[in-house]
Every structure is written in C-alpha cells, then in structure tokens.
C-alpha cells in the first residue's frame, strides 16, 4: 500500500488560521456588498463539517471494499512515483469535474451536494459545509481504480483536491493574475459556482483546474456580484434538516407522482424538473 500523507489532517491548522484571519479581515475592513459572516450560519457549516467526518468514515467501509475488489481484479498497476502522482492528480481532477457536474444535474445526486450550496454566505466556513450522504460519489472514480490506481492513491488525490478548494471559498480575494485565472479554479470562479442567479447556475464545476469547464463549455466568468444560496433557500440552521431536506422533498414528490415515468423524472432529471400538468378535461354538455 502506498505510504501517502493524510493531507486533510495536516491542513487543519491552516484551515483554522486562515478562517480566523478572514474573520478579522471582515471585522476590520467590512465590505457592505459582501455576504460576510453570520454566527448561526458559520456554526451550521462547522457542524456539517464535523458530521461529515463521522458519516464519511462509515461510507468508506463499503466503498473501500468495492474499490479493493476492482483493484484486485484488474491486471493494471500504476506505481506511486514522483512523476505518476501529478498524473493521478490530473486524472482525479478530471473525474471530479464529471462527478461535480453530475451532482448538479441529476436530482438524486443533487440531494447530496445541495448541502454545500445551502448557505447564503460565502466564506471559508462554507467550505466546511459538507454533505453527510457522500455515498453517491464513488462510482465516478471506478475508471481510475480499473486502470490500476491504488485506492489509497485515489484517496490522497481526492484529499488534495478537497484541501485546494478550501481557500477559494472567500470574498476577500478579488481576482488572481490572469494566467492563474485561466488555468486554475479561483475564488472568483467559485463565487460564480455558488451563486443563485440564472446566468450563473450550474457553472464552473472544476476542482483544482478550471480548464475542464472551458473545454466542456460550462465556464462563466464573474461579471456581477453573486447572490449566494439556493434558488429556493431552506431558511434553517438545523444540521439534520440541512443534510436531509432535499431527500424529504424527493420522497414527497415520489408519493404524489402519477406514473413510474414521473417517479423516474423526480429521481434522475434535473433538480427543477416537474412533470407536465394533466390536460384539462372538457365537460360534455347534455
């Protein structure tokens, strides 16, 4: 098994330090147009982050078992070397893009990811607002395991991707140098991703690199001040409700559905999909 560091664990002190610096910066130099901080919102994000550590540990048990089985069945092997690790990071970021995009356009997947978008604020604590039902993510990375990437190497790459994305959840940074903005995901790009305006919806899915969005035509540059949150905000700070509200909404829609076609639509179409209304019945005069 590759001996790779736990980058998330090693990054926790930096997470804490940067969050404190951002809070002080907001207090000393407030931006009236920025979403800023709210105590209850930040506490909810922290609670969601702590809860995700517990639930992710549970989900990893079956996921590691599946990945290990696939890894043992494939004859391919990718060694963990200085020159292969960057390639694995690149490949993982590519599949992250498609996982992230899929979790925006398929409602049952969105029910997991919507948690991360449920805050109407955008600051470093928002990065910690993670879902508790991440069991829907693993299928997107099966091709990497089938190509011989060790599950531990995939875990390292996924953790590195997650750590990178922490710093882009801020309004305190305007724009990075132009060349950096062209290649990498930045706070400006990610503010667009978290915005609820129509022109910004379902854009900028990249993790570390923004080039995937440019290549697959999902990129939009930040031009107007984003409005953060959901198109229909849930207005709750209860972590359990934040984690489960979309699943409950799906269950309600499934119960009211008129056909199996409509039930499939509620599960596998986009989050805003609704079946066509029944045609009005014409009254027959005597």
Phi, psi and omega in degrees: 000133180299139179266088184245145183288156174274093188292330178294314179299316180292338184271349184305314178302322179292321177302312183296313182299313182295322178296317178296317179299317180296317179300316178296320180297317179295322180290318184280325182229071183293147175247113186298334182270349182279155180291325175070209183242150169221132188303311182296321180295314180297320179296321178296317179298317178296319178297320177295322179295316178295319178297324180295330178298318180292310184291323178297324177299318179292316182294332183294336182298305177291327182294315178298322179297317180293313180299319181296319179298316179296318181297321180288333182279330182280140177280351184278149177217130175251112181290150177269099182231169181303325183270342179272333181299314176301324178292321177293322176298318179296315180295318179297321180294325177297312180288332174298318179305313183287326174297313181296316179296318178298324180285356174260334189250353175244121192297319182294332174281322177300328179302331174282309191283337183304333178306316184292338181260003190280349178277140175270004175252164177219097180211182186296336175289335178298328178299333182274352181282085186252151181289160177257002185235046186284015178295345182277356187273325192303325184300333184292340183256004178303319179303325179294316179295319180295335178274001174102012175281126181296140179307325179291325177292321176296319178299319177298313181296319179296320178294319178297320178297316180296317180296318179303319186287350180299311189287345182274359176267070181205150172259358184280345177251124181281277180229145172273173176307150188304317181296324179292317179299329182287326187260316190253157171289138185224170176305321179297313179296321186282335172298320175301316182299325182271359183280157182251003176292150183305316182289343180261348186296138175056053178227159173057067183273352186302154177266282177270316183259142174263355183296332178297319178294321177294321182290319185257019168060041174242014182270137171222131178280153178283118180239325178238159181300123180290150169252116189272159179114201181257164175295331172230098185290149187271344173053051176213149175249008180283114183303323180295318178292321178300319184287333191240354191300323182286327175297320178294322178294320177297316179301320178297316180293321178297320180295325183272352184296146182270341185209167177292330176298317178293322178297317178297322178297318179295334181271317194246352174273186183292163182302330182266004185291140173222144179294155178296141179294152178295139178295141180294137179277133179281134179282141181260118181281147181289000000 
